[in-house]
Amino acid sequence: MIRPAAARAAALETPRAPAWARPGHRAPAGDGAALEAAFLAGAGLGALDAFLRLAPPWAGVWRRRLALQAAAASMRLIGRREDEAALRDAWALRRPGDDPGPAGRVLGAWRSLSERSDPLAPEKVAAAAAGFGAPPGAVLPAIVAVAQDLARGDWPAVLAAAEAARRVVALRPEAELLALWLAAIGQSGMQNLRGEQGRGETLHPPAQAGGEVAGEDDLEEDAA
């Protein structure tokens, strides 16, 4: 579908957060610091979500880029040495059907958030946990229930993300990467999972949207 010229032009503009949503020179201390961080994070996510509702043509590639960066951060967190280039190679240079290896499986788990499906379906959560090397086993139903409970509630997205991570680690301490994966779903806007009219689209595109997002294929791997 051809977008109106104004919409196409707007989709190419760089998003800018309003001045009140950017940190000042003097950050608050103590309890005020946490509140300030939550407020600014929520404001930033809201501004970014509103921009992505314009459906810029690079949205699919951008989400995959976020997945690559998240996977690289995950490698550092678990003490592995793979950087973005190594992760990209492990994923893109494998033969069809080949196992991408531990690092590639971590990248695959993060890339799954850009798919048009319910990220909190039990099979999706189980697949992500396996990709992170921490199959949830008997606690899978409890982990899914935690995430779905937060999705049905009225938590602000940033607080829902933190609470999801906290509860998952409490259930399975070694599932830290899965906890962060579920937190990323929360940061993308829990309204995306509640089925509300105003859907958060920051990390996870709407499941019922038709067609494919432009650029949402593996060709973005050459543009690091």
C-alpha positions as CSV (number, residue, x, y, z in Angstrom):
1,M,0.0,0.0,0.0
2,I,1.3,3.4,-0.9
3,R,1.4,5.8,2.0
4,P,0.5,9.5,1.6
5,A,3.6,11.7,1.0
6,A,3.3,13.4,4.4
7,A,3.3,10.1,6.2
8,R,6.3,8.8,4.2
9,A,8.2,12.0,5.0
10,A,7.3,11.8,8.7
11,A,8.4,8.2,8.8
12,L,11.9,9.2,7.8
13,E,12.4,12.0,10.4
14,T,14.5,11.3,13.5
15,P,12.3,11.0,16.6
16,R,13.1,13.5,19.3
17,A,11.9,13.3,22.9
18,P,10.4,16.5,24.3
19,A,12.6,18.6,26.6
20,W,10.6,17.6,29.7
21,A,11.2,13.9,28.9
22,R,15.0,14.2,28.9
23,P,17.2,14.1,32.0
24,G,18.5,17.4,33.3
25,H,22.0,18.3,34.4
26,R,21.2,17.6,38.1
27,A,19.9,14.1,38.6
28,P,17.9,13.5,41.9
29,A,19.4,11.2,44.5
30,G,17.8,8.6,46.7
31,D,14.2,7.5,46.1
32,G,13.8,10.4,43.8
33,A,16.4,8.9,41.4
34,A,14.3,5.7,40.9
35,L,11.2,7.7,40.3
36,E,12.9,10.0,37.9
37,A,14.4,7.1,36.0
38,A,11.0,5.4,35.7
39,F,9.3,8.6,34.6
40,L,11.9,9.3,31.9
41,A,11.9,5.7,30.7
42,G,8.2,5.8,30.3
43,A,8.2,9.1,28.6
44,G,10.8,8.0,26.2
45,L,9.0,4.7,25.4
46,G,5.8,6.6,24.9
47,A,7.4,9.0,22.4
48,L,9.1,6.2,20.5
49,D,5.9,4.1,20.4
50,A,4.0,7.1,19.0
51,F,6.7,7.5,16.3
52,L,6.6,3.8,15.4
53,R,2.8,4.0,14.8
54,L,3.7,5.8,11.6
55,A,5.1,2.5,10.4
56,P,8.5,3.7,9.1
57,P,9.8,1.5,6.3
58,W,12.8,0.5,8.4
59,A,10.9,-0.6,11.4
60,G,11.5,-4.3,10.8
61,V,15.2,-3.9,10.3
62,W,15.4,-1.7,13.4
63,R,13.7,-4.3,15.6
64,R,16.2,-6.9,14.3
65,R,19.0,-4.5,15.1
66,L,17.7,-4.2,18.7
67,A,17.6,-8.0,18.9
68,L,21.3,-8.1,17.8
69,Q,22.3,-5.5,20.4
70,A,20.3,-7.3,23.1
71,A,22.0,-10.6,22.2
72,A,25.5,-9.0,22.4
73,A,24.6,-7.6,25.8
74,S,23.4,-11.0,26.9
75,M,26.8,-12.5,25.8
76,R,28.6,-10.1,28.1
77,L,26.2,-10.8,30.9
78,I,26.9,-14.5,30.9
79,G,30.6,-14.1,30.3
80,R,30.9,-15.1,26.6
81,R,33.0,-13.2,24.1
82,E,30.8,-13.1,21.0
83,D,30.2,-9.6,19.8
84,E,27.6,-8.3,17.4
85,A,29.7,-9.4,14.3
86,A,30.2,-12.9,15.7
87,L,26.5,-13.2,16.5
88,R,25.4,-12.0,13.1
89,D,27.8,-14.5,11.4
90,A,26.6,-17.4,13.6
91,W,23.1,-16.7,12.5
92,A,23.4,-15.6,8.9
93,L,26.1,-17.9,7.7
94,R,24.7,-21.2,8.8
95,R,23.1,-23.6,6.4
96,P,19.3,-24.0,6.4
97,G,18.3,-26.2,9.3
98,D,21.7,-26.0,11.0
99,D,22.0,-25.3,14.7
100,P,23.4,-21.8,15.1
101,G,25.2,-22.8,18.3
102,P,24.8,-21.4,21.8
103,A,25.4,-17.7,20.8
104,G,23.2,-18.0,17.7
105,R,20.4,-19.5,19.8
106,V,20.5,-16.5,22.1
107,L,20.2,-14.2,19.1
108,G,17.3,-16.3,17.8
109,A,15.5,-15.9,21.1
110,W,15.8,-12.1,20.9
111,R,14.8,-12.0,17.3
112,S,11.6,-13.9,18.1
113,L,10.3,-10.7,19.7
114,S,10.0,-9.2,16.2
115,E,7.6,-11.9,15.0
116,R,3.9,-11.3,14.7
117,S,2.7,-13.7,17.3
118,D,1.8,-13.8,21.0
119,P,5.2,-13.6,22.8
120,L,3.6,-15.0,26.0
121,A,2.3,-18.2,24.5
122,P,3.8,-21.0,26.5
123,E,5.5,-22.5,23.5
124,K,7.1,-19.2,22.7
125,V,8.4,-18.7,26.3
126,A,9.7,-22.3,26.4
127,A,11.5,-21.8,23.1
128,A,13.1,-18.5,24.3
129,A,14.2,-20.2,27.5
130,A,15.7,-23.0,25.6
131,G,17.5,-20.5,23.4
132,F,19.0,-18.9,26.5
133,G,20.2,-22.3,27.8
134,A,17.8,-22.4,30.7
135,P,14.8,-24.6,29.9
136,P,12.1,-23.7,32.5
137,G,11.0,-27.2,33.1
138,A,8.2,-27.5,35.7
139,V,8.2,-23.8,36.4
140,L,7.1,-22.9,32.9
141,P,3.4,-22.5,33.7
142,A,4.3,-20.3,36.7
143,I,6.6,-18.1,34.6
144,V,3.9,-17.7,31.9
145,A,1.3,-17.0,34.5
146,V,3.5,-14.3,36.0
147,A,3.9,-12.5,32.7
148,Q,0.2,-12.9,31.7
149,D,-0.9,-11.6,35.1
150,L,1.2,-8.5,34.6
151,A,-0.1,-8.1,31.0
152,R,-3.7,-8.2,32.3
153,G,-3.0,-5.8,35.1
154,D,-2.7,-2.0,35.1
155,W,1.0,-1.7,35.8
156,P,2.9,1.0,33.9
157,A,5.1,-0.6,31.2
158,V,8.4,0.2,32.9
159,L,7.3,-1.1,36.3
160,A,5.7,-4.2,34.7
161,A,9.0,-4.9,33.0
162,A,11.0,-4.7,36.3
163,E,8.4,-6.8,38.2
164,A,8.3,-9.5,35.5
165,A,12.1,-9.8,35.7
166,R,12.1,-9.9,39.5
167,R,9.4,-12.6,39.7
168,V,11.0,-14.8,37.0
169,V,14.4,-14.7,38.7
170,A,12.7,-15.6,42.0
171,L,11.1,-18.7,40.3
172,R,14.3,-19.8,38.4
173,P,17.5,-17.8,39.4
174,E,19.5,-19.2,36.5
175,A,16.9,-17.8,34.0
176,E,18.3,-14.3,34.1
177,L,18.3,-13.8,30.3
178,L,14.7,-15.1,30.1
179,A,13.7,-12.6,32.8
180,L,15.3,-9.8,30.7
181,W,13.5,-11.1,27.6
182,L,10.1,-10.9,29.4
183,A,11.1,-7.5,30.7
184,A,11.7,-6.4,27.2
185,I,8.1,-7.4,26.3
186,G,6.9,-5.3,29.2
187,Q,8.9,-2.3,28.1
188,S,7.4,-2.6,24.6
189,G,4.1,-1.7,26.2
190,M,1.9,-4.1,28.1
191,Q,-1.1,-2.7,26.2
192,N,0.3,-4.6,23.2
193,L,-0.5,-7.8,25.1
194,R,-3.8,-6.7,26.5
195,G,-5.4,-6.2,23.1
196,E,-6.2,-2.6,23.8
197,Q,-6.9,-0.3,20.9
198,G,-3.7,1.7,21.6
199,R,-1.1,-1.0,21.0
200,G,2.5,-0.6,22.0
201,E,4.7,-1.4,19.1
202,T,8.2,-0.5,20.3
203,L,9.7,-4.0,20.2
204,H,6.9,-6.3,19.3
205,P,4.7,-5.6,16.3
206,P,0.9,-6.2,16.5
207,A,0.1,-9.9,16.1
208,Q,-3.0,-9.3,14.0
209,A,-1.4,-6.9,11.5
210,G,-1.5,-8.2,8.0
211,G,1.5,-8.6,5.7
212,E,5.2,-8.1,6.5
213,V,7.0,-5.1,7.7
214,A,9.3,-3.7,5.1
215,G,12.8,-4.9,5.5
216,E,11.9,-7.5,8.1
217,D,14.0,-10.3,6.6
218,D,17.5,-11.4,6.9
219,L,18.9,-8.9,4.5
220,E,19.6,-6.4,7.3
221,E,22.4,-8.6,8.4
222,D,24.8,-6.9,5.9
223,A,24.2,-3.4,7.3
224,A,26.0,-3.5,10.6
